[in-house]
Amino acid sequence: MIGVIPRRDQDLNPADVKSNLQALDPGKYVLIPVDQQTSIRDFVTRSGHQYKTGCAFYELSKRERIQANKKIAVAEKDSATGRMTGKVFTGPAARQLLGLPETEVTVTPGSIAAYTVFVQSTRRPRCRQRP
């Protein structure tokens, strides 16, 4: 499981949460392996897709603060191979599956055996000012 600042007021039943996960329609998203460090906007457009703020998600790879308004997506992994199956889930149950409250929380990636965690990118690309 990923490391989260604990909430004592929440008892999660993983079976109940998993039954409420909403699978995304495979025609509504694309999983693209990242091959180099770059901005999300550049990566999306270089991959041949149109970029729109809020439409892209990035894999949780370091400790960070996740705001309450950000969407979370979890990609299911095959238990035998550890590779993503192509099934992606989102919605409130995805946050609950990870034990994330509905408020801002600091999260540290860890070892969730069954899922890869993605966080919605809502940051607007910034243009550099000329000196």
C-alpha positions as CSV (number, residue, x, y, z in Angstrom):
1,M,0.0,0.0,0.0
2,I,1.1,3.6,-0.5
3,G,2.2,5.6,2.6
4,V,-0.4,8.2,3.6
5,I,-0.7,10.5,6.6
6,P,-3.1,8.3,8.6
7,R,-6.7,9.1,9.2
8,R,-8.0,7.4,12.4
9,D,-11.7,8.1,11.5
10,Q,-11.8,5.8,8.5
11,D,-12.2,2.0,8.5
12,L,-11.9,0.7,5.0
13,N,-13.3,-2.6,3.9
14,P,-11.2,-3.3,0.7
15,A,-13.8,-5.6,-0.7
16,D,-16.5,-3.0,-0.5
17,V,-14.3,-0.3,-2.0
18,K,-13.1,-2.6,-4.8
19,S,-16.8,-3.4,-5.7
20,N,-17.4,0.3,-6.1
21,L,-14.5,1.0,-8.5
22,Q,-15.6,2.5,-11.8
23,A,-13.7,1.0,-14.7
24,L,-12.9,3.6,-17.5
25,D,-14.0,2.7,-21.0
26,P,-10.7,1.6,-22.7
27,G,-11.6,3.9,-25.7
28,K,-11.4,7.0,-23.4
29,Y,-7.8,6.8,-22.3
30,V,-4.3,5.8,-23.5
31,L,-1.5,4.4,-21.3
32,I,1.8,5.7,-22.7
33,P,5.1,4.6,-21.3
34,V,7.4,7.6,-20.4
35,D,10.7,7.4,-22.2
36,Q,12.4,10.6,-21.0
37,Q,11.9,13.4,-18.5
38,T,9.8,16.2,-19.9
39,S,6.8,18.3,-19.1
40,I,3.4,16.6,-19.3
41,R,2.2,19.0,-22.0
42,D,5.3,18.3,-24.2
43,F,5.0,14.5,-23.6
44,V,1.3,14.4,-24.5
45,T,1.7,16.4,-27.7
46,R,4.9,14.6,-28.7
47,S,2.9,11.4,-28.4
48,G,0.4,12.6,-31.0
49,H,-2.4,13.7,-28.7
50,Q,-4.0,17.0,-28.0
51,Y,-3.2,18.5,-24.5
52,K,-5.8,20.1,-22.3
53,T,-5.2,21.0,-18.7
54,G,-6.6,18.3,-16.4
55,C,-6.8,15.7,-19.1
56,A,-3.5,13.9,-18.3
57,F,-2.5,11.9,-15.3
58,Y,1.1,11.1,-14.1
59,E,2.3,8.1,-12.2
60,L,2.9,8.7,-8.5
61,S,6.7,8.4,-8.1
62,K,7.7,10.6,-5.2
63,R,6.3,12.1,-2.0
64,E,3.8,14.8,-2.8
65,R,0.8,16.7,-1.7
66,I,-2.4,15.7,-3.4
67,Q,-5.2,18.3,-3.3
68,A,-8.8,17.2,-2.6
69,N,-9.9,18.3,-6.1
70,K,-7.4,16.1,-8.0
71,K,-8.7,12.9,-9.5
72,I,-6.9,9.6,-8.8
73,A,-6.8,6.7,-11.2
74,V,-5.5,3.2,-10.4
75,A,-4.4,0.8,-13.1
76,E,-4.8,-2.8,-12.2
77,K,-1.7,-5.1,-12.3
78,D,-1.6,-8.7,-13.2
79,S,-0.7,-10.6,-10.0
80,A,1.5,-13.1,-11.8
81,T,3.5,-10.7,-13.9
82,G,3.2,-7.3,-12.1
83,R,2.4,-5.7,-15.5
84,M,-0.6,-3.4,-16.0
85,T,-3.6,-5.3,-17.4
86,G,-5.0,-2.2,-19.2
87,K,-7.9,-1.8,-16.7
88,V,-8.0,1.6,-15.2
89,F,-10.4,2.7,-12.4
90,T,-11.3,6.2,-11.1
91,G,-13.8,7.9,-9.0
92,P,-14.3,8.3,-5.3
93,A,-13.7,4.6,-4.7
94,A,-10.2,4.8,-6.2
95,R,-9.3,7.4,-3.5
96,Q,-10.9,5.2,-0.9
97,L,-9.0,2.1,-2.1
98,L,-5.8,4.0,-1.3
99,G,-7.0,5.3,2.0
100,L,-7.0,8.9,0.8
101,P,-9.3,11.3,2.6
102,E,-11.4,13.9,0.7
103,T,-9.1,16.6,1.9
104,E,-5.5,17.6,0.9
105,V,-3.1,14.9,1.9
106,T,0.7,14.1,1.6
107,V,1.3,10.8,0.0
108,T,4.4,8.7,-0.4
109,P,4.6,6.0,-3.1
110,G,5.1,2.5,-1.7
111,S,4.4,-1.0,-2.8
112,I,0.8,-1.5,-3.8
113,A,0.9,-4.9,-5.3
114,A,-2.3,-4.8,-7.2
115,Y,-2.3,-1.2,-8.7
116,T,-0.2,1.5,-10.2
117,V,-1.4,5.0,-8.9
118,F,-1.9,8.0,-11.2
119,V,-2.6,11.6,-10.2
120,Q,-4.4,14.1,-12.3
121,S,-2.2,16.9,-13.6
122,T,-4.0,20.2,-13.1
123,R,-1.1,22.6,-13.4
124,R,-1.3,25.0,-16.2
125,P,1.8,25.0,-18.4
126,R,3.9,28.1,-17.8
127,C,5.6,30.1,-20.4
128,R,9.1,31.5,-19.8
129,Q,9.3,35.3,-19.8
130,R,12.1,36.9,-21.8
131,P,14.6,38.7,-19.7
